[in-house]
């Protein structure tokens, strides 16, 4: 493995953890009963918060499968919500990176693409990273795709995406 690949791997795991932790900081476990009631009433934000609770193991035993189930429900209740889609993508990508589940990578890529199309700039930048550095043998390096995603991220006012786009353009 090259140092560039290892750096990209580290950054992608950090990206997922940073964003999942940021969502976790908004989570209030004292309201877990309310979140569950809201989810039972088909309120997407309630399902999203229950999913985060399962991911964190806060109020429930940590369970990534249940976390994904609740995040999927949130996404189905609010299909235009880019934040929900991006969070689910990050969970799948985290699962792929930490557990090596190859099917999770395909799901993450699809969800990142969907979130990017909805205007979630972090997802666009993440796709740029994945295509710039590749991902073992699962995703081949495709600098043209990387440029496209970085440019889209930059157009959405993501400073990191702009920097990556400019750096790749100089190569």
N, C-alpha and C positions, 0 to 999 in steps of 0.2 A: 504494500500500500504506500502511496506517495504521501508526503507531508501535506500537500494541498488537499488531497482527498480526506485525510484525517482531520484537517482543520475544518473542512466543509461538514464532515460528519459531526464533529463537536458542536459547530455552530447550529446545525439543524436540530440537534437534540436540545441545545440551550434555547433556541427559538421556541420550540414546542413547550418546554418547561416554563419559560418566562411568560408566555402568553397564557398558559393554563394557570400558572400561579397568579397572574394579574386578575384573571377571572375569579380565582379562588378568593382573592382579597376583597372582592365585592360581595362574596357569599357570607350570609349571616346565619349560622347554624341554629340560632335561637328561633328562627322563623321556619324551621324545617317542616313543621306541621302545616303551616300556611302554604308553603311551597307545594307540599304533597296535595293539599286540598285544591289548590289552584290547578295543578296538573290534572287531578281527577276531574276538574271542571273544564278541561281542555284549554287552559290558559298556558300558552307556550312558555312564558317566562318561568312559571312554576316548574314545568318539566325540565327546563334548562338547569334551574338551580338544584333540582333533585339529582340530575345527572352529575353536576359538579360535586355534590355531596358524596355521591358514590365514588367519584374519581379520587376525592380527597380522603375518603374514609372518615368523614366528619358528620356524625349523626347516624351513619350506617357503617357497616363493615366495608372497607375498601373493596370495590368490585368494578373492574374496568368494563366488563360485559354489561352490567346493569347501567353503568355510566353511559355507554354507547346507546343502549336502548332508549334511555330517557332523552338524550341529546337528539336521537333520531326522531322521537315523538315531537320534540320542540321544533325541529326543522320541518316536519310534515305539517305542523299546525301553522307555522309562519314560513312558508317556502321562500319568501323574498328576503328573509333576514340573513344578510351576509355574515353577520357576527356569529350566529348560531351555526351556520354551515362551516365557517372557518374553524370554529372551536371543535366541531366534530372531526374535521380534517386533521387538525393538530393531534387529537386523541388517537386517530388511526395511525398517523405518522409516528407518533411517540411509541405506539404499540409495535410498529414495524421495526423501529430503531432499537428498542429495548428487548423485544422478544423474538425478532427475526421472522415475524409472520408475513410472508410475501404477499398474501391476498390483501393485507392491510395497506400495503404500499399502493396497490391499484386503486383501492377505495379512497385513500388519502389524495392521490393525484386527481381523481375525478372530482372530489369535494373541493380541493384547492382551486381547481379550474372553475368550478361553479361559483365559488366565493369570489374569485378574481373577476369573473364576468359580472358579478353583482356589485363590484366596486370595492372589495375588501383588499386594500393595498398590500397588507402583509402577506396575503396568500399569493398575490402576483409575484412579489419578491421571492417568496419561498420557492415557487415554481422556477423562477430564474436561477436560483441557487442549485436546485436539483438538476436542471438541464445543463448548467455551466460545468458542474463537477461530476455529473453522473452519479449513479448510486450502485456500487458494485457492478454486477452484471445485469441488474434489474432495469436500470435506466441508462441508456447510452448518452454520452455527452452530445449535446446538440446546441452549439453556440448561437445558431439562428433563433431557436426557440427561447434560449436564455435572454437574448437581446429583446425579443418581443415582450416577454414577461417583465423584464426590468424596465423597459420603456413604459409599459402600461402602469407599473407601480410608480414610476416617476411622474407620469401624467396625473396620478392620483395623489400627488404631493408627498410621496414617501422619499425622504432624503437618502436613506440607505439604498433604495432602488435606483435613485438618480446616480449616486456614486458608483454603484455596480455597473449600471448602464454605461457611464462615461469610461470607467476602467476597462470594461470589455471592448468598447469601441476603439480604444487606443492600442489594443493588441494587434 
